[in-house]
Amino acid sequence: MAEPDVSLLLEPMKAMQTRLGRIEDKIDGLGADMRSVKTHMAGIMANEVVQDGAIASPTIRPERIERRLDLRDDL
């Protein structure tokens, strides 16, 4: 039985290796992009929590005042 010529496979395999290297680089870049998006989203969510607290505090204060002065109408 004749042995296959391995040199015929080397060029296509080198081309595949080059393409796989580029794909790995793109995937690494996408991972970095996703991390930055997640960081940005976390910042937005933290800011939203602060804003929600600022919006809620004017409502809480009159309720505390009414409770201390016993002015609430509990139905």
Residue pairs with C-beta under 8 A, 6 or more apart in sequence:
63 72
65 71
66 72
